[in-house]
Amino acid sequence: MPADDTPIDSDVESTSESSMAEAAREVAANPGVQDALQSVVDLAMASCECFGASVTLVRTTGGAETTATSGELIEQADNLQYEFDEGPCLRAAEQGGAYLIVDTETDPRWPTWGPAVAAMGLHSVLSIHLFTDARVLGALNLYYKGIEEFADDEVETAKVVAAHASVALARLRSERDLWRAIDSRHLIGQAQGILMERYRLTPEKAFAVLRRHSQEHNIKLHEVAATLVRTGQLPDRPVTAN
């Protein structure tokens, strides 16, 4: 840390702020909810120098879900929170605020989840709530391999990333629209899996089949996926409500 009489390099600081602003614009510009969520994770990874990051969202009907993540280990750490019903991302997502864990193995607030995550090699965590005008929507979670003594500027940077994430999510007109988009992503993934197994396709080719069928038959992509998952067959005409 520089001494009090050491001048701050304003060019470096302004460049960092400019890079953050540009990355935030890219988050907001994503047309799809999944791309926006994943870009939030990418922004967090680039800005906060963490080992991994994820986004947790909470449904209005109850239950939490990791909707974007930097990797499988991070998703497993999140899933343990849901399994044990304890952890900082759940607390931040459900109650708001920012929660710091300097040492997951010894923090007394989460006695089951903390040691389990420490055994996975994740020793510090920072979770910050995501919000809309109406309510807390979820949390941004940052994971660190080492024991991290969080500096104020690190926490503030993470809060800025979380604020940009909240703005990106608020682009959707309602939480119902947000979860509809996320559920559609799950359906499309399941449909891709069916096609991959049945025809030995790659994920890219399986998605291309779904998209081509959607375009040729004038049926929305998520409806094509839903019908395939439900019946095992691709629909040959538009789906209508009963």
C-alpha positions in Angstrom: 0.0 0.0 0.0 1.5 3.4 -0.9 2.3 5.9 1.8 0.0 8.9 2.4 2.3 11.2 0.4 2.5 9.0 -2.6 0.5 10.4 -5.5 -2.3 8.1 -6.9 -1.7 7.3 -10.6 -4.9 8.9 -11.9 -4.3 7.5 -15.4 -4.3 3.9 -14.1 -7.4 4.6 -12.0 -9.3 6.2 -14.9 -8.3 3.3 -17.2 -9.6 0.8 -14.7 -12.9 2.7 -14.3 -13.2 2.9 -18.1 -12.7 -0.8 -18.5 -15.3 -1.5 -15.9 -17.8 0.8 -17.6 -17.2 -0.8 -20.9 -17.6 -4.3 -19.5 -20.8 -3.1 -17.7 -22.2 -1.9 -21.0 -21.5 -5.3 -22.6 -23.5 -6.9 -19.7 -26.4 -4.6 -20.3 -26.3 -5.0 -24.1 -26.8 -8.8 -24.1 -30.2 -9.6 -25.6 -30.6 -12.9 -23.9 -31.0 -13.5 -20.1 -28.5 -16.4 -20.1 -25.9 -14.4 -22.0 -26.4 -11.4 -19.6 -26.1 -13.6 -16.5 -22.9 -15.3 -17.9 -21.4 -11.9 -18.7 -22.0 -10.9 -15.1 -19.9 -13.8 -14.0 -17.2 -12.9 -16.6 -17.3 -9.3 -15.3 -16.9 -10.4 -11.7 -14.0 -12.7 -12.6 -12.2 -9.9 -14.5 -12.8 -7.2 -11.9 -12.5 -8.9 -8.6 -9.6 -11.3 -9.1 -11.5 -14.2 -7.6 -11.0 -17.9 -8.3 -14.6 -18.3 -9.3 -18.0 -16.6 -9.4 -21.7 -17.4 -9.8 -25.1 -15.9 -9.8 -27.8 -17.3 -7.5 -31.5 -16.4 -8.1 -34.4 -17.0 -5.8 -37.8 -17.8 -7.0 -40.8 -16.0 -5.6 -42.4 -19.4 -5.0 -39.3 -20.5 -3.0 -36.1 -22.2 -3.7 -32.8 -21.0 -5.1 -30.8 -21.9 -8.2 -27.4 -21.1 -9.6 -28.2 -19.6 -13.0 -24.6 -18.8 -14.2 -21.2 -20.0 -13.0 -17.5 -19.9 -13.9 -17.1 -23.6 -13.5 -18.2 -27.0 -12.1 -16.5 -26.6 -8.7 -18.2 -23.3 -8.0 -21.6 -24.8 -9.0 -21.0 -27.6 -6.6 -20.2 -25.2 -3.8 -23.4 -23.3 -4.5 -25.4 -26.5 -4.6 -24.1 -27.5 -1.1 -25.7 -24.3 0.2 -29.1 -25.3 -1.2 -28.6 -28.9 0.1 -27.7 -27.8 3.6 -30.0 -24.7 3.6 -27.2 -22.5 4.8 -24.5 -20.2 3.4 -23.8 -16.6 2.5 -25.3 -16.7 -1.0 -28.7 -17.9 0.4 -28.5 -15.2 3.2 -27.7 -12.4 0.7 -30.2 -13.6 -1.8 -33.1 -13.9 0.7 -32.3 -11.1 3.1 -30.1 -8.6 1.2 -26.7 -7.2 2.2 -23.2 -8.4 1.7 -21.7 -11.3 3.5 -17.9 -12.0 3.8 -16.3 -15.2 4.9 -12.6 -14.8 5.5 -12.1 -18.5 6.4 -14.9 -21.0 5.5 -13.4 -23.7 7.7 -13.8 -21.7 10.9 -16.6 -19.2 10.3 -19.3 -20.2 12.9 -22.3 -18.8 10.9 -22.4 -21.8 8.5 -21.0 -24.8 10.5 -22.0 -27.5 8.0 -21.5 -25.8 4.6 -18.3 -23.9 5.6 -16.1 -26.9 6.4 -17.5 -28.8 3.4 -16.5 -26.0 1.0 -13.1 -25.6 2.7 -12.5 -29.3 2.0 -13.1 -28.5 -1.7 -10.3 -25.9 -1.5 -12.5 -22.8 -1.3 -11.5 -20.8 1.8 -13.0 -17.3 1.3 -16.3 -16.1 -0.1 -18.1 -12.8 -0.7 -21.8 -12.8 -1.5 -23.7 -9.6 -2.4 -27.4 -9.3 -3.1 -28.9 -8.6 -6.5 -32.1 -6.6 -6.5 -34.9 -5.0 -8.4 -37.0 -2.0 -7.4 -39.4 -4.4 -5.7 -37.3 -7.0 -3.9 -34.1 -8.8 -3.5 -33.7 -11.1 -6.5 -30.6 -13.2 -5.8 -26.9 -12.9 -5.1 -23.5 -12.5 -6.8 -21.0 -15.0 -5.2 -17.2 -14.7 -5.4 -15.0 -17.6 -4.3 -11.3 -17.5 -3.4 -8.8 -20.3 -3.0 -6.8 -18.6 -0.3 -7.9 -17.0 3.0 -8.7 -13.5 1.9 -8.6 -10.4 4.1 -11.0 -8.3 2.1 -10.0 -4.7 1.6 -12.7 -2.0 1.4 -12.0 -1.3 -2.2 -12.3 -5.0 -3.1 -15.8 -5.1 -1.5 -16.8 -1.9 -3.2 -15.7 -3.2 -6.6 -17.8 -6.3 -6.0 -20.8 -4.2 -5.1 -20.4 -2.2 -8.3 -20.4 -5.5 -10.3 -23.5 -6.6 -8.4 -25.2 -3.3 -9.2 -24.5 -3.7 -12.9 -25.8 -7.2 -12.7 -29.0 -5.9 -11.1 -29.5 -3.4 -13.9 -29.0 -6.1 -16.5 -31.7 -8.3 -14.8 -34.0 -5.4 -14.4 -34.2 -5.1 -18.2 -36.7 -7.9 -18.2 -40.2 -6.6 -17.6 -41.0 -8.8 -14.6 -39.5 -11.6 -12.5 -42.0 -14.0 -14.2 -40.3 -13.1 -17.6 -36.9 -13.7 -16.0 -37.8 -17.2 -14.7 -39.6 -18.1 -18.0 -36.3 -17.4 -19.8 -34.3 -19.5 -17.3 -36.8 -22.3 -17.5 -36.7 -22.2 -21.3 -32.9 -22.5 -21.1 -33.4 -25.7 -19.0 -35.9 -27.1 -21.4 -33.7 -26.4 -24.4 -30.7 -28.1 -22.6 -32.8 -31.2 -21.9 -34.0 -31.3 -25.5 -30.4 -31.0 -26.7 -29.5 -33.9 -24.5 -32.2 -36.1 -26.0 -31.1 -35.3 -29.5 -27.4 -35.8 -28.6 -28.1 -39.2 -27.2 -30.5 -40.4 -29.8 -28.5 -39.2 -32.9 -25.0 -39.0 -31.5 -24.9 -35.2 -32.1 -22.7 -32.6 -30.6 -24.4 -29.9 -28.5 -24.0 -27.4 -31.3 -25.6 -29.6 -33.9 -28.4 -30.6 -31.5 -29.2 -26.9 -30.9 -29.1 -26.3 -34.7 -31.7 -29.1 -35.2 -34.0 -27.4 -32.6 -33.6 -24.0 -34.1 -34.1 -25.2 -37.7 -37.3 -27.0 -36.7 -38.5 -23.9 -34.9 -38.0 -21.8 -38.0 -39.4 -24.2 -40.5 -42.6 -24.9 -38.5 -43.0 -21.4 -37.1 -43.0 -22.7 -33.5 -41.2 -21.0 -30.7 -37.9 -22.6 -29.7 -38.9 -23.3 -26.1 -42.1 -24.9 -27.3 -40.2 -27.2 -29.6 -38.0 -28.2 -26.7 -40.9 -28.6 -24.3 -42.7 -30.9 -26.7 -39.6 -33.0 -27.3 -39.0 -33.4 -23.6 -42.6 -34.2 -22.9 -43.4 -36.6 -25.8 -40.0 -37.6 -27.2 -41.0 -36.2 -30.6 -40.5 -32.9 -32.3 -43.8 -31.0 -32.9 -45.0 -30.7 -36.6 -47.4 -27.8 -36.0 -47.7 -24.7 -33.7 -48.6 -25.5 -30.1 -51.9 -24.0 -29.1 -53.4 -23.6 -25.6 -56.2 -26.0 -24.7 
